[in-house]
Amino acid sequence: MTPKVGIIANPISARDIRRVVASANGVQIADRANIVLRALAALAACGVAEVVMMPERGGIGGHVLRGIERARGQSAARFPRLNFLDMKITGTVEDTRCAARMMALAGDVAVIIVLGGDGTHRAVAGDCGTVPIAGISTGTNNAFPEHREPTITGLAAGLAAMGLVPPAVAFAANKTIEVSIDGGAPEIALVDVAIVTDRFVGARALWRTETFRELYVAFADPEVIGMAAIAGLVEPVTRREAGGLALILAPAATAAMRVRAPIAPGLVEMVGIQSWARMPAGTVFTPALSAGAIALDGERELFFDPHQDVAVRLVDRAFHTVDVAAVMQFAARQGLLLDRPLEGARP
């Protein structure tokens, strides 16, 4: 079976209130299409013959098809065959989830390239099964997808999909945080779970720091934007090490300590911190707040009342991503992209 690569490009990521209150621009449809074209050209260079893509109403697919035809007319580039999934388009996150499920069930999709922010990647990770993800940042808070030129991500995804790099090198395990209310089916976060007092749903994205009360992170990186940056500036935890970090937050005016954290692009706010501790995998944490909202990767998704029980648990090795850096280092050492391998290539 010839492996395929899937592409899920979210046409509406990076359009929440944080783009209004911060100094940030969205990624336009034409720019998203150009990102896809760069990734497609890289996939073709690795021998990928067919790509399947999620359909959408935003216009990304149309721009991509026109770009392919224009390049073919000029004999300027070579692309894989591009097909679109046969699925109903709703214009909601369910499109992303449906596409991920269809690609996972197809059996011949070796890697899924995802364009979006933390929310899009979370939707894909929840339904992609054992198919690894290669993330490209086009959202507001891009704490999970690493910032990298899409051509390089496409090369790494192509090399991994074609089996030219051993799976132990090509794919890295990732953590998730599960949240359940009254023992119900858990929702997941890839980066952080925030417990906030504000139940107002007019804007799902978090940006009012005075409402923050508790924070659970799968990794704490001082170089990212968003809630995970708060934890990263207190005690860094890498993506690859086991466990995460749990923090008790408070209004900055009354907290035991304060940290200036970049909670959105161009928005650095003072956040109050009472305490923090490591979050071992499998240990159940229960929020102290009796009622409020739960934000998954920066967006309010769940709400709870005093009579409800909330359980938060970190899961190690929950899904896999393409380790772009490791793949490209392996490709360089082995001469995988050379016309003639170098003498003395070593593993």
C-alpha positions as CSV (number, residue, x, y, z in Angstrom):
1,M,0.0,0.0,0.0
2,T,1.5,3.3,-1.1
3,P,1.4,5.7,1.9
4,K,-0.6,9.0,1.6
5,V,-0.3,12.2,3.6
6,G,-3.3,14.0,4.9
7,I,-3.7,17.8,5.2
8,I,-6.1,19.5,7.6
9,A,-6.1,23.3,7.2
10,N,-8.4,25.3,9.4
11,P,-9.7,28.4,7.5
12,I,-10.9,30.2,10.6
13,S,-8.1,29.8,13.2
14,A,-6.6,33.0,14.7
15,R,-9.9,34.9,14.8
16,D,-10.6,35.1,18.5
17,I,-10.7,38.2,20.8
18,R,-7.0,37.9,21.6
19,R,-6.3,39.1,18.1
20,V,-8.3,42.3,19.0
21,V,-6.8,43.1,22.4
22,A,-3.3,42.2,21.3
23,S,-1.0,43.3,18.5
24,A,-1.5,40.4,16.2
25,N,-2.7,39.7,12.7
26,G,-4.5,36.7,11.3
27,V,-3.2,34.5,8.6
28,Q,-5.1,35.2,5.4
29,I,-6.7,32.5,3.3
30,A,-4.2,33.1,0.4
31,D,-1.3,32.8,2.9
32,R,-2.7,29.5,4.2
33,A,-3.0,28.2,0.7
34,N,0.6,29.2,0.0
35,I,1.7,27.3,3.1
36,V,-0.1,24.2,1.8
37,L,1.6,24.6,-1.6
38,R,5.0,24.8,0.0
39,A,4.3,21.6,2.0
40,L,3.0,19.8,-1.1
41,A,6.1,20.6,-3.1
42,A,8.2,19.3,-0.2
43,L,6.1,16.1,0.0
44,A,6.6,15.5,-3.7
45,A,10.4,15.9,-3.3
46,C,10.3,13.0,-0.8
47,G,8.3,10.7,-3.2
48,V,4.8,11.2,-1.8
49,A,2.5,10.6,-4.7
50,E,-0.9,11.3,-3.2
51,V,-2.3,13.7,-0.7
52,V,-5.8,13.8,0.8
53,M,-7.1,17.1,2.1
54,M,-10.0,18.3,4.3
55,P,-12.6,20.3,2.2
56,E,-13.7,23.7,3.6
57,R,-15.7,26.8,2.6
58,G,-13.0,29.3,3.4
59,G,-11.3,29.1,0.0
60,I,-8.0,27.4,0.9
61,G,-8.6,24.4,-1.4
62,G,-9.5,26.6,-4.4
63,H,-6.4,28.7,-4.0
64,V,-4.3,25.5,-3.7
65,L,-5.8,24.0,-6.9
66,R,-5.2,27.2,-8.8
67,G,-1.6,27.4,-7.5
68,I,-1.0,23.8,-8.7
69,E,-2.5,24.5,-12.2
70,R,-0.5,27.7,-12.5
71,A,2.7,26.0,-11.6
72,R,2.1,23.1,-13.9
73,G,1.4,25.5,-16.7
74,Q,4.8,27.1,-16.2
75,S,6.5,23.7,-15.6
76,A,7.8,25.4,-12.4
77,A,7.0,22.8,-9.8
78,R,5.9,19.2,-9.2
79,F,3.1,18.3,-6.8
80,P,1.5,15.1,-5.5
81,R,-2.0,14.2,-6.7
82,L,-4.4,16.1,-4.5
83,N,-7.8,14.7,-3.6
84,F,-10.4,16.0,-1.1
85,L,-12.3,14.0,1.4
86,D,-15.9,13.2,0.6
87,M,-17.5,14.7,3.7
88,K,-20.2,17.1,4.7
89,I,-18.9,20.6,5.5
90,T,-20.4,22.3,8.5
91,G,-18.0,25.2,9.0
92,T,-17.4,24.1,12.6
93,V,-14.7,22.3,14.5
94,E,-16.6,19.1,13.7
95,D,-15.1,19.3,10.1
96,T,-11.6,19.0,11.6
97,R,-12.6,16.1,13.8
98,C,-14.5,14.3,11.0
99,A,-11.5,14.7,8.6
100,A,-9.1,13.3,11.3
101,R,-11.4,10.3,11.8
102,M,-11.7,9.6,8.1
103,M,-7.9,9.8,7.6
104,A,-7.3,7.5,10.6
105,L,-9.9,5.0,9.3
106,A,-8.6,5.0,5.8
107,G,-5.5,3.0,6.8
108,D,-3.2,4.4,4.2
109,V,-2.6,7.9,5.6
110,A,0.8,7.8,7.3
111,V,1.0,11.4,8.5
112,I,-1.4,14.3,8.9
113,I,-0.1,17.8,8.4
114,V,-2.2,20.3,10.4
115,L,-2.5,24.0,9.8
116,G,-3.9,25.8,12.8
117,G,-3.4,26.8,16.4
118,D,-3.7,24.9,19.6
119,G,-7.4,24.3,19.3
120,T,-7.1,22.9,15.8
121,H,-4.3,20.5,16.8
122,R,-6.3,19.5,19.8
123,A,-9.3,18.6,17.6
124,V,-7.1,16.5,15.3
125,A,-5.2,14.8,18.1
126,G,-8.5,13.7,19.7
127,D,-9.6,11.8,16.6
128,C,-6.4,10.9,14.6
129,G,-5.9,7.6,16.4
130,T,-2.4,6.3,15.8
131,V,-1.6,8.5,12.8
132,P,1.1,11.0,13.7
133,I,0.6,14.8,13.3
134,A,3.0,17.3,11.7
135,G,1.9,20.8,13.0
136,I,2.2,24.1,11.2
137,S,1.4,27.3,13.3
138,T,-1.4,29.4,11.9
139,G,-3.4,30.1,15.0
140,T,-3.5,32.7,17.8
141,N,-1.7,30.9,20.6
142,N,0.6,28.4,18.9
143,A,2.1,26.8,22.0
144,F,1.7,23.3,20.7
145,P,2.7,23.5,17.0
146,E,6.3,24.5,16.7
147,H,7.2,27.6,14.7
148,R,9.1,26.4,11.5
149,E,9.1,27.0,7.8
150,P,6.3,24.8,6.3
151,T,8.7,23.5,3.6
152,I,10.8,21.9,6.3
153,T,7.8,20.5,8.0
154,G,6.7,19.1,4.7
155,L,10.0,17.5,4.0
156,A,10.1,15.8,7.5
157,A,6.5,14.6,7.1
158,G,7.3,13.2,3.6
159,L,10.4,11.4,4.7
160,A,8.6,9.9,7.7
161,A,5.5,8.9,5.7
162,M,7.6,7.2,3.1
163,G,9.3,5.1,5.8
164,L,12.8,6.6,5.0
165,V,13.3,7.4,8.6
166,P,12.9,4.7,11.4
167,P,9.7,5.3,13.4
168,A,11.8,5.5,16.6
169,V,13.5,8.5,15.2
170,A,10.7,10.0,13.2
171,F,7.9,10.1,15.7
172,A,7.7,11.5,19.3
173,A,5.2,10.8,22.0
174,N,3.1,13.6,23.4
175,K,1.2,14.2,26.5
176,T,-2.4,15.3,27.0
177,I,-4.5,16.5,29.9
178,E,-7.9,14.9,30.4
179,V,-10.8,16.7,32.1
180,S,-14.0,15.0,33.1
181,I,-17.1,16.2,35.0
182,D,-19.0,13.8,37.1
183,G,-17.2,10.9,35.5
184,G,-18.4,11.7,32.0
185,A,-16.4,11.2,28.8
186,P,-13.2,13.2,29.1
187,E,-12.2,16.2,27.0
188,I,-8.5,16.7,26.3
189,A,-6.0,19.6,26.1
190,L,-2.6,19.4,24.5
191,V,-1.0,22.2,26.4
192,D,-3.0,23.6,29.3
193,V,-6.2,23.4,31.3
194,A,-7.2,26.6,33.1
195,I,-9.9,27.0,35.8
196,V,-11.4,30.5,35.7
197,T,-14.2,32.3,37.6
198,D,-15.6,34.0,34.5
199,R,-18.5,31.9,33.0
200,F,-19.4,34.6,30.4
201,V,-19.4,32.9,27.0
202,G,-19.4,36.0,24.8
203,A,-15.7,35.4,24.1
204,R,-14.4,31.8,24.6
205,A,-10.7,32.9,24.5
206,L,-8.9,33.7,27.8
207,W,-7.3,37.1,28.3
208,R,-8.6,38.6,31.6
209,T,-6.0,37.5,34.1
210,E,-7.9,38.5,37.2
211,T,-10.3,35.5,36.5
212,F,-7.5,32.9,36.5
213,R,-7.5,30.5,39.5
214,E,-5.8,27.2,38.6
215,L,-3.6,26.0,35.8
216,Y,-2.5,22.6,34.7
217,V,0.0,22.2,31.9
218,A,1.4,19.3,29.9
219,F,4.6,21.2,29.3
220,A,5.8,24.6,30.6
221,D,7.8,26.5,28.1
222,P,9.0,30.1,28.7
223,E,9.3,30.6,24.9
224,V,5.6,30.1,24.0
225,I,2.6,32.4,24.1
226,G,-0.5,31.6,26.3
227,M,-1.2,30.0,29.6
228,A,1.7,27.6,29.4
229,A,4.0,30.6,29.4
230,I,2.9,31.4,32.9
231,A,4.1,28.0,34.1
232,G,7.2,28.1,31.9
233,L,8.4,31.3,33.6
234,V,8.0,29.6,37.0
235,E,9.3,26.1,36.5
236,P,10.0,24.8,32.9
237,V,8.9,21.4,32.0
238,T,9.8,20.0,28.5
239,R,7.5,18.3,26.1
240,R,9.5,15.1,26.3
241,E,9.8,14.6,30.1
242,A,7.1,12.8,32.0
243,G,4.4,14.7,33.8
244,G,3.4,18.3,33.9
245,L,2.9,21.2,36.3
246,A,-0.1,22.3,38.4
247,L,-0.4,25.9,39.6
248,I,-2.7,27.8,42.0
249,L,-3.3,31.3,40.7
250,A,-4.8,34.4,42.3
251,P,-5.4,38.1,41.5
252,A,-2.0,39.8,41.1
253,A,-2.8,42.3,43.9
254,T,-3.2,39.6,46.6
255,A,-0.9,36.8,45.3
256,A,2.2,35.5,47.1
257,M,4.2,36.2,43.9
258,R,3.6,37.7,40.5
259,V,5.0,36.9,37.0
260,R,4.8,39.0,33.8
261,A,3.7,36.5,31.2
262,P,2.9,36.8,27.4
263,I,-0.6,35.4,27.5
264,A,-1.3,36.5,23.9
265,P,0.7,38.0,21.0
266,G,1.9,41.4,22.2
267,L,0.0,41.1,25.5
268,V,2.2,40.7,28.5
269,E,0.1,40.7,31.8
270,M,0.9,40.4,35.5
271,V,-0.4,37.1,36.8
272,G,-0.6,36.2,40.5
273,I,0.7,32.8,41.7
274,Q,0.1,31.3,45.1
275,S,1.9,27.9,44.6
276,W,2.9,25.2,42.2
277,A,3.8,21.5,42.1
278,R,4.7,18.8,39.7
279,M,1.8,17.0,38.0
280,P,2.6,13.2,37.7
281,A,1.0,11.2,35.0
282,G,-2.1,9.4,36.1
283,T,-2.7,11.4,39.3
284,V,-6.1,12.9,39.6
285,F,-6.3,16.6,40.5
286,T,-9.5,18.2,41.8
287,P,-9.9,22.0,41.4
288,A,-10.6,23.9,44.6
289,L,-12.9,26.4,42.8
290,S,-16.5,25.4,43.5
291,A,-18.0,26.7,40.2
292,G,-16.6,28.3,37.1
293,A,-15.4,27.6,33.6
294,I,-12.7,25.3,32.2
295,A,-10.6,26.4,29.3
296,L,-8.8,23.8,27.2
297,D,-5.8,25.2,25.4
298,G,-6.9,28.8,26.0
299,E,-10.6,28.5,25.1
300,R,-13.5,28.1,27.5
301,E,-15.1,24.7,26.6
302,L,-16.7,23.4,29.9
303,F,-18.6,24.8,32.8
304,F,-19.2,23.4,36.3
305,D,-21.4,24.0,39.3
306,P,-20.9,23.4,43.0
307,H,-22.7,20.0,42.9
308,Q,-20.4,18.7,40.2
309,D,-17.1,16.8,40.5
310,V,-14.2,17.8,38.2
311,A,-11.2,15.5,37.6
312,V,-8.0,16.6,35.9
313,R,-5.4,14.0,34.9
314,L,-2.3,14.0,32.7
315,V,-1.7,11.2,30.3
316,D,1.8,10.4,29.0
317,R,2.4,9.1,25.5
318,A,-1.2,9.9,24.4
319,F,-0.5,10.5,20.7
320,H,2.5,11.0,18.3
321,T,3.9,13.8,16.2
322,V,6.6,14.0,13.6
323,D,9.8,15.0,15.2
324,V,10.9,17.4,12.5
325,A,14.3,18.2,14.0
326,A,15.2,14.6,14.5
327,V,14.0,13.6,11.0
328,M,16.0,16.4,9.3
329,Q,19.1,15.5,11.3
330,F,18.8,11.9,10.3
331,A,18.2,12.8,6.7
332,A,21.3,14.9,6.7
333,R,23.5,12.2,8.2
334,Q,22.2,9.6,5.9
335,G,22.2,11.7,2.7
336,L,18.5,11.0,2.1
337,L,18.0,14.2,0.1
338,L,21.3,13.9,-1.8
339,D,21.4,12.7,-5.4
340,R,24.5,10.7,-4.5
341,P,24.9,9.8,-0.8
342,L,28.1,11.0,0.8
343,E,30.8,8.5,1.5
344,G,31.1,7.4,5.1
345,A,27.4,8.0,6.0
346,R,26.7,6.9,9.5
347,P,23.5,6.1,11.4
